[in-house]
Amino acid sequence: MSVSRRAARAGLRSRAATKERAVTREARALERAGTERGEGTATATPEAPRDAAGPEPVQKPPLFRPAVRKRLVPYWLLLPGILWLLIFFAAPLIYQASTSVQTGSLEEGFKVTWHVQTYWEALSEYYPQFLRSVLYAATATVMCLVLGYPLAYLIAFRAGRWRNLVMIMVIAPFFTSFLIRTLAWKTILSDSGPVVGALNSLHLLDVTSYLGITEGQRVLATPLAVVCGLTYNFLPFMILPLYTSLERIDPRLHEAAGDLYARPVTTFRKVTFPLSMPGVVAGTLLTFIPATGDYINAELLGSADQKMVGNVIQSQFLRVLDYPTAAALSFILMAAILTMVTVYIRKSGTEDLV
């Protein structure tokens, strides 16, 4: 009986092993078949339940990485200003450049013929007005510096509680039209006015007439009148940069110079003036550049002998209607100013502007 039981048990184990080997072979066959079809292993894995609303939307990658977007922010902020310059500065400049090389007349029309000889003709004909403009503008700039620096120094270091009032007095002329301010100088410098009377009583008009800046016993229609008008109209452009530069100077530097037994003149020469050079350069540029192209002061306070290049350009554009010559004069003036300003900034040695 025991022998039969052991035989039965051995048979059961043999059948179980045979069945296990069969299942293993079938699983391997299914695995090979799945691999050949590219489905990976054939072992069944439970599928994740799908949402009833459908598959999840695929998120698109951002156009720029966060670091790139951060670097582009300043350029996006500059975009409105760049567009403004392109529309209202670059485009008119390109149009004027094309106008300067045109030929023709107002009746027949102007055509671009690349006639660059216009530049030489304009310069050779109107070079006295160019030189006169540079001379008047430089003289007015020096006068603005001489008059404006003490006032800016007073506002920055000595005005105290009156600083705001003095600043308002400096800025107040801007609330009046440029044309009205210039016309007021015709009354101030009139032959019967107090200025001419005072100069006559001091016999200064004889000296100025000898120097060629006035004519006889009058000031109007002379170079002095034009320079005075330029100086008055552009004086605030000199004072404001000077005041800003002087205000940034630490007063303790003046105290340190005094502790080192430096006299006030030495302190000004060694400390104050060198530290205010950025304001000097900015003020002279803001004064010289617009004064060179100005034509209102020469038109109202001068005569035909005091015409500046701005008067010639205005006349060529609006009276003679010679647009190529006017455009060529404008470009020559711009090139001359850029050259002089570049040399001046390089020689001044101010790190804020170079």
C-alpha positions in Angstrom: 0.0 0.0 0.0 2.8 2.3 0.8 4.5 1.5 -2.5 1.5 2.5 -4.5 1.2 5.8 -2.6 4.8 6.7 -3.3 4.3 5.9 -6.9 1.2 8.1 -7.1 3.0 11.0 -5.4 5.9 10.6 -7.8 3.5 10.7 -10.8 1.8 13.8 -9.5 5.1 15.6 -9.1 6.2 14.5 -12.6 2.9 15.9 -14.1 3.3 19.1 -12.2 6.8 19.6 -13.4 5.8 18.8 -16.9 3.0 21.4 -16.7 5.3 24.0 -15.2 7.8 23.5 -18.0 5.0 23.8 -20.6 3.8 27.1 -19.1 7.4 28.4 -19.0 7.9 27.6 -22.6 4.6 29.2 -23.6 5.5 32.4 -21.7 8.9 32.6 -23.4 7.3 32.1 -26.8 4.9 34.9 -26.1 7.7 37.1 -24.9 9.7 36.5 -28.1 6.7 37.2 -30.3 6.0 40.5 -28.5 9.6 41.6 -28.8 9.6 40.9 -32.6 6.4 43.1 -33.0 8.1 45.9 -30.9 5.6 45.7 -28.1 8.2 45.1 -25.4 7.6 42.2 -23.0 4.5 40.1 -23.3 3.7 40.2 -19.7 0.4 41.7 -19.1 0.4 44.9 -17.1 -2.7 46.5 -15.7 -3.7 49.7 -17.6 -4.2 52.9 -15.8 -7.8 54.1 -15.9 -8.4 56.8 -18.4 -10.2 60.0 -17.7 -13.7 60.1 -19.1 -12.9 63.6 -20.5 -10.3 62.2 -22.9 -6.5 62.3 -23.1 -4.6 65.0 -21.3 -3.6 68.0 -23.6 0.1 68.1 -24.7 1.9 71.1 -23.2 4.0 73.0 -25.7 7.5 73.9 -24.6 8.1 77.7 -23.9 9.4 79.8 -26.8 12.3 81.1 -24.7 13.9 79.7 -21.6 13.6 81.8 -18.4 17.2 82.9 -18.6 16.7 84.1 -22.2 13.5 85.9 -21.3 15.3 87.7 -18.5 18.0 89.0 -20.8 15.4 90.2 -23.3 13.5 92.3 -20.9 15.7 95.5 -21.3 15.4 95.2 -25.1 11.6 95.0 -24.9 11.6 98.1 -22.7 13.8 99.9 -25.3 11.6 98.9 -28.2 9.1 101.9 -28.0 12.0 104.4 -28.0 13.8 102.6 -30.8 10.6 102.6 -32.9 10.2 106.3 -32.2 13.7 107.1 -33.4 13.3 104.9 -36.5 10.1 106.6 -37.5 10.8 110.3 -36.6 14.7 110.4 -36.9 16.1 107.7 -39.1 13.4 107.8 -41.8 13.6 111.6 -42.2 17.4 111.4 -42.2 17.4 108.9 -45.0 14.9 111.0 -46.9 17.0 114.1 -46.6 20.1 112.1 -47.6 18.3 111.1 -50.8 17.2 114.7 -51.4 20.7 116.0 -51.1 21.8 114.0 -54.2 18.8 115.0 -56.4 18.6 117.3 -59.3 15.7 119.1 -61.0 13.4 121.9 -60.2 10.1 122.4 -58.4 8.2 122.6 -61.7 9.8 119.5 -63.3 10.3 117.6 -60.1 13.4 116.3 -58.4 15.0 113.0 -59.2 17.8 111.1 -57.5 20.8 111.4 -59.8 23.6 111.0 -57.2 24.8 114.5 -57.8 27.3 114.7 -54.9 28.8 117.9 -56.3 25.9 119.7 -54.5 27.9 119.3 -51.2 31.0 121.0 -52.6 28.9 123.8 -54.2 27.0 124.4 -51.0 30.1 124.5 -48.9 32.1 126.7 -51.3 29.3 129.2 -51.5 28.1 129.4 -47.9 31.3 128.7 -45.9 31.3 132.3 -44.4 27.9 131.5 -42.8 29.4 128.2 -41.5 32.4 129.9 -39.9 30.1 132.7 -38.5 27.8 130.1 -36.9 30.7 128.3 -35.2 32.2 131.6 -34.0 28.9 132.9 -32.6 28.0 129.6 -31.0 31.4 129.2 -29.4 31.4 132.7 -28.0 27.9 132.2 -26.6 28.9 128.9 -25.0 31.9 130.6 -23.3 29.7 133.4 -22.0 27.2 130.9 -20.7 29.9 129.0 -18.9 31.3 132.2 -17.4 27.9 133.4 -16.2 26.4 130.0 -15.4 29.1 128.4 -13.3 29.0 130.9 -10.4 25.2 130.7 -10.3 25.3 126.9 -10.3 27.9 127.0 -7.6 25.8 129.4 -5.6 22.7 127.1 -5.9 24.6 124.0 -5.0 26.6 125.2 -2.0 25.4 128.6 -0.8 21.7 128.9 -1.6 20.4 127.0 1.4 16.7 127.4 1.8 16.5 129.7 -1.2 17.7 126.9 -3.5 14.3 126.0 -4.9 13.4 129.7 -5.5 16.6 130.3 -7.4 16.0 127.1 -9.5 12.5 128.3 -10.4 14.0 131.6 -11.5 16.4 129.7 -13.7 13.7 127.5 -15.3 11.0 130.2 -15.5 12.1 131.5 -18.9 11.2 128.1 -20.4 7.6 128.9 -19.7 7.8 131.7 -22.3 8.0 131.1 -26.0 11.5 131.2 -27.5 10.3 133.7 -30.1 8.9 136.1 -27.5 12.0 136.0 -25.4 14.1 136.9 -28.5 11.7 139.7 -29.4 12.0 141.1 -25.9 15.7 141.6 -26.5 14.9 143.9 -29.4 13.4 146.2 -26.8 16.2 145.8 -24.3 18.9 146.5 -26.9 17.0 149.3 -28.8 18.8 152.5 -29.6 16.8 154.4 -27.1 16.9 151.7 -24.4 18.7 151.8 -21.0 21.4 149.3 -22.1 22.6 151.4 -25.0 22.4 154.6 -22.9 24.5 153.0 -20.2 27.1 151.8 -22.6 27.3 155.2 -24.3 27.8 156.9 -20.9 30.7 154.5 -20.1 32.1 155.0 -23.7 32.1 151.2 -24.1 30.4 151.4 -27.5 33.5 153.1 -28.9 35.6 150.1 -27.8 33.1 147.5 -29.1 32.8 149.4 -32.4 36.6 149.4 -32.7 36.6 145.6 -32.1 33.9 145.2 -34.8 31.2 143.7 -32.6 29.0 146.8 -32.7 28.4 149.5 -35.3 28.6 153.1 -34.2 26.3 154.0 -31.3 23.9 151.1 -31.7 23.8 147.4 -30.6 20.9 146.0 -32.6 21.8 144.4 -36.0 25.3 143.7 -34.8 27.2 140.5 -33.8 27.0 141.5 -30.1 23.2 141.5 -30.2 23.1 138.0 -31.8 25.6 136.6 -29.3 23.7 138.2 -26.4 20.4 136.6 -27.6 22.1 133.2 -27.9 23.6 133.5 -24.5 20.3 134.4 -22.8 18.3 131.8 -24.6 20.7 128.9 -23.9 21.9 129.9 -20.5 19.6 127.5 -18.6 21.0 124.6 -20.6 24.4 125.4 -19.1 23.2 126.0 -15.5 21.2 122.8 -15.0 24.0 120.3 -15.9 26.5 122.3 -13.9 24.2 122.4 -10.8 23.6 118.6 -11.1 27.4 117.9 -11.3 28.3 120.3 -8.4 25.6 118.9 -6.2 27.1 115.5 -6.3 30.4 116.7 -4.9 30.8 115.7 -1.2 31.2 118.8 0.9 33.6 116.9 3.1 36.2 117.1 0.3 36.2 120.9 0.7 36.7 120.5 4.4 39.5 118.0 3.8 41.2 120.5 1.5 40.9 123.2 4.1 42.4 120.9 6.7 45.3 120.5 4.4 45.8 124.3 4.4 44.5 124.7 0.8 43.3 128.2 -0.1 39.8 128.6 -1.6 41.3 129.2 -5.0 43.4 126.1 -4.7 40.4 124.1 -3.5 38.4 125.2 -6.5 41.2 124.5 -8.9 42.2 121.1 -7.5 38.9 119.7 -6.2 35.7 121.5 -7.3 36.4 122.2 -11.0 37.9 118.8 -11.9 34.9 117.0 -10.2 32.5 119.2 -12.1 34.0 118.5 -15.5 31.1 116.1 -16.5 28.7 119.0 -16.0 30.9 121.4 -17.9 31.1 119.1 -20.8 27.4 118.3 -20.8 26.5 122.0 -20.5 28.8 123.2 -23.3 27.4 120.5 -25.6 23.8 121.3 -24.8 24.6 125.0 -25.5 26.9 124.8 -28.5 25.0 122.2 -30.6 21.6 124.1 -30.7 23.3 127.5 -30.9 25.2 126.5 -34.0 22.0 125.7 -35.9 19.9 128.5 -34.5 18.5 131.1 -36.9 15.9 133.0 -34.8 18.4 135.2 -33.0 20.3 136.1 -36.2 17.0 136.8 -37.9 15.5 139.1 -35.3 18.6 140.6 -33.6 21.1 140.7 -36.5 21.2 141.9 -40.1 22.1 140.4 -43.4 25.8 140.6 -42.4 25.1 138.4 -39.3 23.3 135.5 -41.1 24.1 132.1 -39.8 24.0 128.7 -41.6 20.6 128.1 -40.0 19.2 131.2 -41.8 20.6 129.9 -45.1 19.0 126.4 -44.6 15.7 128.0 -43.7 15.8 130.3 -46.7 16.8 127.4 -49.1 13.9 125.3 -47.8 11.1 127.8 -47.6 12.0 130.7 -49.9 14.4 129.6 -52.7 12.9 126.0 -52.7 16.2 124.5 -53.5 15.8 121.4 -51.5 19.0 119.5 -52.6 21.2 122.5 -51.5 19.3 122.8 -48.2 19.6 119.1 -47.5 23.3 119.2 -48.3 23.9 122.1 -46.0 22.1 120.3 -43.2 24.3 117.2 -43.6 27.5 119.3 -43.8 26.4 121.1 -40.6 25.6 117.8 -38.8 28.9 116.2 -39.9 30.9 119.3 -38.7 29.1 119.3 -35.3 29.7 115.6 -34.8 33.3 115.9 -35.6 33.9 118.8 -33.3 31.9 117.2 -30.5 33.8 113.9 -30.8 37.2 115.7 -30.6 36.0 117.8 -27.7 34.8 114.8 -25.7 38.0 112.9 -26.3 40.1 115.8 -25.3 38.1 116.6 -22.2 38.8 113.2 -20.8 35.6 112.8 -18.8 34.8 109.2 -18.2 31.1 109.8 -18.0 30.8 110.8 -21.6 33.7 109.2 -23.5 
